[in-house]
Amino acid sequence: MNYQVPLLIDGQWRDSSSQEWLDIINPADETSIGRVAKASRADLDAALAAAQTGFAAWRKTSVMERSTYLRKAAALVREHAEEMALMLVHEQGKRLTEARIELSGASEVLEWFAEEARRCYGSMIPPRSPELRQYVQHEPVGPVAAFTPWNFPINQAVRKIAAALAAGCSIIVKGSEETPVALARFIQVLEQAGLPAGVLGLVYGVPGDISEHLIASPVVRKISFTGSTSVGKLLSAQAGAAMKRVSMELGGHAPAIVCDDADLARSLKLLGVQKFWNAGQACISPSRFLVQAPLYDEAIAGFQRIAEGYVMGNGLDKATRMGPLANPRRVAAMQALVDDAVAKGARVVTGGKAPDGKGYFFAPTVLADVPQDARIFNEEPFGPIAAFARFDSDAQALQEANRLPWGLAAYVFTGSATRGEWFKNEIESGLVGINSIAMGYPEQPFGGVKDSGYASEGGADALAFYLSSKFVSQTI
Ligand code: NAD
């Protein structure tokens, strides 16, 4: 395998003007599988100029044209999905099943925004005098700079691309240099659905250099980032200094509260799926398992069985239930979190280390009796570790759930509607699952509160983040 990933600038796929490249590694075996072009300053300026011309053309297209385009793009993505799913496994490590679901989800996102484009209604304002007509119309905010990460290379990008294109914006995407292959192919497929040159651009390179340059440019009117809270704050500050709109989908540290009246087997089964999906590298992955005292020991034994059923391996192998982590940083981070927790009194129930051999694997891990001051209860783990602690009262569980600065996803399992209702109202979180993990579909809002960010990438609100409102007062 020898992928060569160029940049997309002004409708042309081209190498970097500096002829520089970055290596792409398969996390399952640490082999090099190709290279990606590293954009130079001149390439970024060309991408910006193209985004400006692309915006001038795209904002004039009718919503029906945009909707038709997105629908066609969704169909083409379905047609080429298997090829892109394989690329995802090669470069990111996830299981083929997970990659296929990421691709079918991408088509659904395109279809959702094809519909939303048509619902971009304005509103009439009752005027104070009969000779006036007053109304609000929505307009695309302008060229967008989007920065997307490596955990769901296509899914994280399509939410931004589809919303921007539906609204009439042009967009430059900076994907992750570690997982550039499937996204580049995806964008090529989107182009084939008939976009004018410059409407969609793709660049890779040094993340900090690219974001600084694009955010400062007067061409760009909106920034959308998915990634860590620390980088999100940095980019938000840069955007604030240049008075740019932002959408920030940042980290989380999801509490999973299991009450003593929960259906334990069902709760653990759902939490297992949500925990080990994508090897735990998901911002909504449950990471603080809080179990009420009477069920605590049984819950740990049950989750141990679940974790031990997650056979690690190459995402292409049928027997594999969990692939490697996406990069060696995550393996080192997992080991450091486990070691710290153990040093502070936690117990490794299963896993807790990387297996011997090639690949960035880390065993599905269950930690019991994790003290509140352990790093894993204070830093987003973003990996396959379930850290357990017990609680006595609902108030105590709630206090722990809301203790951290994040507020993206939270899960509560209880047999009582009243308790579920109370937790749902009191938890500081953008997404709450009550006896449920069903979240992340295009028709649902997706976004956090507090340090988890700002704006929603799904549901009926999502388009608004790519639009500005114009109030018109007209004498008739
Ligand atoms: P990181 O913070 O260095 O990078 C996170 C992402 O941001 C990467 O895709 C990276 O390319 C990008 N990035 C970094 N600096 C940037 C900059 N100045 N401008 C633009 N983009 C920039 O960390 P990492 O080691 O890649 O990932 C680890 C942490 O990132 C995890 O702990 C997790 O919290 C977070 N993360 C979150 C998501 C998410 O879905 N919210 C996805 C990936 C990573």
Residues whose N, C-alpha, C, O or C-beta is under 5 A from the ligand:
A	BS01	NAD	F147 T148 P149 W150 N151 S176 P207 G208 S211 T226 G227 S228 V231 E249 L250 G251 C283 R329 E380 F382
